[in-house]
């Protein structure tokens, strides 16, 4: 790796932002979104991080040098050679954060990778993370051995598991899973009414369901292009057939 990926806690702390214009405004919004307090170079003594967004290369380098000599880690917009750290493209499913970085090689590439991931990762990820956090005491009581607890979580959070994060409503199944009601929490049937034969007309939620399904029940009038969006190993069956274990998607034409 060319850099060490880290998540830096800045809530309630000062962060230096030097510059004007769109680039500097974007950095200020980022800092404030993370709970930080934006300040200027005169307050650098109270900060640990700094963003420099200046168009003049010499001026940007001079400011970066001054801030670095005061012990700050510095990011200089569009000048990776002057950066102590780079800013990734962030997918926010608070408290789950997915950061995509290229070490400053291509911010555009990082952005488009993040956009692809946006379509794959459900908004409910944050709720699942929060529920697992609040259930820590109950988890330790049920699985007192650390190794057993890790194995149980791995099985539940894995593909097709009771708490599969790609399955809608995973956060609501945590209590059932802890109670041992795996049959109730591990199976789900979802009906999708197709708007057309074009797979691009699937909503993001429908595409996630289809891509995560363990069983797909469909009529003969569902086109192969739609079925191709399902997992290759998903069990296929006729419309009206019996749902399988895990997530079953029922495809219907409008």
N, C-alpha and C positions, 0 to 999 in steps of 0.2 A: 504494500500500500504506500502511496506517496504522501498520505496524510493520516492523522489519527482522528477518527470521527468522535465528537464529544457533544453532549448537550449541556450548555452552560446556563446555570441559574442566575438570572439578572433581576428577578422580581424585587422591587424596592431599592434597587441599586442604581447608581449613576453610570451612564454610558455616554462617552463623548461622541458627538456627531458633528463633523466639520464640513460645511459646504452649503450651497443653495441649489435650488432647482429640483427637478423630478427625482434624480437619483438620491439626493440627500433626503428628500421627503419620504421616499420609499424606505430608507434605512430608519428614519424616525418612527414611521408606522410600525416597522418590524420590532423595534425596541419596545415601543409602547404596548404592542400586542402581547409581548412576553412579560409585561409588568415592569419593565425598566423605566428609568427616569432619564430623559435626554438632557445633555448639558453641553457646554462649549469647551474649548481648549483650556480656558482659565481654571476650570474645575477638574482638570485631569488628575490632580493629586488625590481626588476622592473616587476615581474610577479605575477599572481593570481592563476594560475593553474600549476600543475606539473605531469609528468608521470615518473614513475620509472620502468625500465625494467632490473632488475639484477637477475641473477640466484641464487646467494648466498642469502639465506633467511635473515641471520643476517645483511648483508650489506644493503639489500633492506629496512629492518625495520629501520636501523639507518639513512639512507638517508631520508626516509619518515618522521621520527621524526624531523630531522633537518629542513626540508622544512615546516613541519606543524607548528613548533614553530615560523617560519617567517611569518605566516599568510596565507600560500598557501593551497589550496585544492589539495589533492594528490590522484593519482591513481597508484596502484602497480600491475603490470601485474601478473595474475594468483594467486593473494593473496587478495581475496575480504575482508578478515578480516582486512586488512591494508588500505582499500580504503575509502576515503571520498566521492568518486563518482565512478561510473562504466561507461564504454563506451558501448553504444548499438550497435547493428548491424543496419547500416543505409541504407535505400533505398532512393536514390537521384533522385528527379524529380525537380531540382532546379527551383524556390525557394521553392518547396514543399519537405519537408523531413519527412520520416516516420522512427521512431526509435523504434527498438524492443529490449527490455532488459529483463533480468531475475534476476536482482539484483546480478549478479555474480554466479548464480546457475549453468548455463550451457550456455557458449558462443556458443556451437554447436547447441543447440536448437534454440537460437536467430537467428543464421545464416540461418537455414533451414526454419524458419518461414518467414524470410525476402525474401528468394528465392521464396517461394510460393507467397508472395505478389508481387514480381517482375513480375510474370506471369499475375497477375490480374490488376495491376494499369498501365494504358497506359502512354507512354512517353509524351503525350500531356498535362499531368496534369500541368507541369511547365508553359507551354504557357498560359493555362487557368488562372492560378493564376496571372501571369504577366498582362494579359489583364484586369482582374477584378481590379487589382491595378491601372492601368492607367485610368480605367473608373470610379474611385471613384467620381469625380466631377459630371459626367453625372448621376451617380446613385443617388447622393444626390439631383440633380435638378429634376429628374423624381419622386423620392420617398422622399419627404422632411421630412416625419415623420419617425422616427427611427423604430418604430414597423412595419409600412407598408413596409419599405425597407427590414427588416429581413424576413418578410413573403414572399415578392416577390423573394428574393434570395433563400429561402428555397424551394419554389415551382420550381424555375428554375433549381436548383442544385440537386433536388431530383431525384430518379430513374424514368426515362422516361421523365424528365423535359427538357426544351429547352436547358439548359446548363449542362445536365447530364455529369459529369466528366468521366464517363466510355464510353461515346460515342465519336467516333473520330470526330475531327473538332469542338469541343465545343468552343474553343477560337475564332474561326472565326464567331460564331453565336452570340457573345455578342452584336455587333452593331445592328443586326436584332432584338434581344430581347429588347434592349433598345428603339428601334424605334417602338416596338409594333407589329412587323411582326412575330408573334408567329407561324403562320401556316407554313411560309417558313423556320423558324429556328428550328421548333420542329419535323419535319418529315425527314426521311432519308431512302433510300433503298440501301442495300448493297448486291451484288451478290458474293457468295462463290462457287468456283469450287473445288469439293472434289478430292483430290489426291488418296484417297483409302477409304475403309470402316472402317479403324482404326481411332478412334477419337484422338489417340495420334499423328496422322500425321497432325492434324490441326495446323496451325501456331498460335503463341500467339495472333496475331491480330484477326485471324478468331475465335479463342476460345472466345475472349473478345466480339466480335460482337454477336456471337451466345448466349453467356451468358447474354447479355444485351438486346436482341431483344424483342420487344413487339409483333411482328408477325413473324412467320416462314412459308415461302412458300416452298414446296418441292415436289419432285416426289415420286412415289411409290417405286422407287429403292434406296431411301436413307434409310440406315439401322437404326434400333432403337437406337443403341449405339451412333450414331452421334446425333440423335434428343434428346437423354438424356442429352446432354450438354447444351441444351436450358433451359431457365427458365420454371419451371413447370406450371406457369400461363400464359405463352406466347400463343397467339392465333395461332393455326395451320391451314394451308390451302393448297390447291393443287397448284402445279407449274403453273404459269400463272394466279393465282388468284389476287384479288385486294389488294394492300398494305394497311396496317392499319395505324393508327396514331402512331407517335413516330418512333422507329427504326424497319424497316422490313428487315429481312435477307432472301435472295432467295438462296436455296441450289440446286446445280446442280452437276451431276456426270461428271467426265472428259470424 
